[in-house]
Amino acid sequence: ALYIFALVGPTLYRLDQEPELFQVLLTDLLWVLVEVCPVLPLYTQHSMLAIETMVDFLYHMRHHFHGDKPSLWKSVEPVINHLREPLLTRVLSLVVDPKETS
């Protein structure tokens, strides 16, 4: 999963003008997490480092690309709900509109 995220990272700036394609990519990346997480021992040091790296990448995507489009991020919530804890809580915070929590 880290390899896939590393491949995608350099192309994100090109998707800044393509919100539909960005949404498809984001959805696919989240499905990768859904598939990988059940086989990861979530509480080992290496797995936690990998998970933290992927979550950091998703936060980077949120704050630097299309963060001003809460509906785009909200649309991936059904995929995020397939994740298991503790990853579910961390990634679910990406879809919360900061204006709603104020």
N, C-alpha and C positions, 0 to 999 in steps of 0.2 A: 504494500500500500504506500509506503514512503517513497518508493521508486516512482510510482504513478503520480503522486503529488509533486515530486521533484521535476518530472517531465512537463507537467501542466503549468507550474509556476511562471516560467519565463514567457508564456504566451498570454497571460492574463491581461496585460495592458492592451493587447490587440482586441480583446473582447469588450472593452469599455464602451464601445459604440454599438454593441450587439447584445442587448439584454436578454433576448430569447435564447441565443446560443450560450450565453453565460449561465442562464438558468438550467439548461440541459446539462452543461458541464458540472455545475454545482450538484445537481441531482445525481449524476453518475458518480461523482466523488463520494457523496454521502452513501450511496449504495455499496461502494467499495468498503467503506467503514462498517456498514451493516454486515457484510459478508465476512470480513476479517475478524471483527471483534469477538464473535463466539469461540474462535479457536485460539485467541490470545489469552494467556494467563494474565489477567488484568492487573494483578498486584505484584508482579515481578518488576525489578528495576528497569530492565530493558524494554519490557512492554509499556511501562508507564512513560518512559522517555519517548518511545515511538508515538504513543497516544498524545502526549503533550505537544510533540512536533506537529502532528496532524491538526490538532485543535488550534494551535497557534497559526497554522496556515489558513484555516477557515476564518479565524478572526481577522487575519490580514486581508483576506478576500472581502470580508464584510466591511471593513473600515476604509479600504482603499478602492474598492470597485463596487459600484451600485449600492453602497450603504444608504443612499438617499432614496432607495426604492424598497420600503418595508414589505410591500406586497410580493415582490420577487422573492424575498427571503421567507416570508410567511408561507409561500407556495410549497416550500420543501419540508414543511413541518411534518406531513404524513410519513416521509422517509425517515426523518430524525426520530420519530416515535418508535421505530423498529430497533433503535440502538438499546443497549442495556446499560444499567448504571455501572460506574459513575459517569460514563461518557454521555449518556442521555441528558443529564442535567447540564453538563458543560456546553454541549452543542445546542441544546434547546434555547439557551440564553441568546443565541445568535438571531433567533427569529422574533424575539421580543422587541417591539418598537419602544425606544427609550421615551418617547412622548407619552405612551400609554402608562408607563410606570411612574410618571411625575405627578 
